[in-house]
Amino acid sequence: MTPRPPNRRKRATDRTASPGHAYDDGTRRTEILQTAASIVATSGLRTSLQEIADAAGILPGSLYHHFDSKEAILVELLHRYHEDLDRVADEAQSRLNDPEFHPAFDQIADLCTAIARCAVTHRAALQMSFYEGPSSNHELTTLAAHRPTALLQSMLETLRAARWSGYLRSDVDLTVLAERIVQTMLQVGLDVMRHTAGADPTAILLCRILLEGLAAGAPTDEQLDASAAFKAADAVVRSWTDDADAQPEDKAAYVRAVARSEFGKKGYEVTTVRDIASAAGMGTGTVYRLIGSKDQLLASIMQSFGEKVAMGWSEVLQTDSTVIEKLDALSWINTNVMDRFADEFRIQLAWMRQSPPDTPNPGWLFTKRVRQMKSLLAMAIKSGEISIDSPSNELLARAVIGVGWIPESILRDLGTRASQLCVRDTMLRGVVVNR
């Protein structure tokens, strides 16, 4: 691994101003926004205006003096989130022009920690940007889907400076790497990634994994492709069937397939059971008898999605491959499930949108996956297969699970094979020179 100065973490966290200052103007309007942000971040987007008013200690009628709807509050939260992201980008640009020399890792880590802090501060808006589906409020939909272009450009320029200094390999696509790093750091705002850890140590750990890799060695693509774990994962991928191919005779699977399509087109909240029944050519009562409520239908789709991933984990973990080979194979499962079952993947996000991101769900069984990953990583660290410092095994497991999923934007641009190579570089081998 590349040597690290002992005071790196202190410098990487101390030089960056804390985000969220836009919340501190002391007005009643901002107090309501702070309250709404806190409730939405912990209780999900089903939070009502009544709940926000109760938590703020005011009557709903008084709240309407400041905001005419719940959507207006969400729009304002998104505006402040994007303003803070732009501020982080501007500060990163200023640091690049600082005549004082700062090592390449520190420059990248400073920007990563600033993004992570901003994501934690704006957790409610972050949830909307990850999970928001179509809405009747055009401004809300537009803001939720808005890409942090200034931030991506600042990260790209920071990476270019790192390459010019000789820190990053010349063969790495810096545009893809910038997208990968920014999207990963934004996910620090989700409790499911950070759990109880602070934003700074989480960001530093993720930054090290993405840049330097986990593997003590540098496994080649040929070696990883030939592993028993990768072959097992690929066999599982080829065995998957899709509810979209279901025939009307298999009524439950058919309803799930129709619901996936309707949720994808309209968004979870807007779609009704009546919409699904109409699209399926069935009566509403029949759909209720087959699936139950809309929430139960969502859970059923989640279960189907989770079982595909679980099958892959089970087959990969029981091979006699190395831990690095198993991590590679698990990421191949993730890449393919996102590619093959994009609607189900987005519906998983819809599930998370309706409740706190750390809420257990019947499909993914995240807590079980964390236990499995902790065990896997502990063996690798003990054997010397992985060499990395982490504040805790819990955080390391969650971080590795997180980086094992390639951002969907990269997958759509690169395809499955090139995306897998990107994961190998940014999770296993690293992208730095002379690591």
Secondary structure as UniProt FT lines:
FT   TURN            6..7
FT   HELIX           8..14
FT   HELIX           21..23
FT   HELIX           28..43
FT   TURN            45..46
FT   HELIX           49..56
FT   HELIX           60..63
FT   TURN            64..66
FT   HELIX           70..96
FT   HELIX           104..121
FT   HELIX           123..131
FT   HELIX           138..144
FT   HELIX           149..164
FT   TURN            165..166
FT   TURN            170..171
FT   HELIX           174..186
FT   HELIX           187..189
FT   HELIX           191..194
FT   TURN            195..196
FT   HELIX           199..212
FT   HELIX           221..225
FT   HELIX           228..239
FT   HELIX           243..245
FT   TURN            248..249
FT   HELIX           251..266
FT   TURN            268..270
FT   HELIX           273..280
FT   HELIX           284..291
FT   HELIX           294..317
FT   HELIX           323..340
FT   HELIX           342..354
FT   TURN            357..358
FT   TURN            362..364
FT   HELIX           366..383
FT   HELIX           393..403
FT   HELIX           408..414
FT   HELIX           416..423
FT   HELIX           424..429
FT   TURN            433..434
//
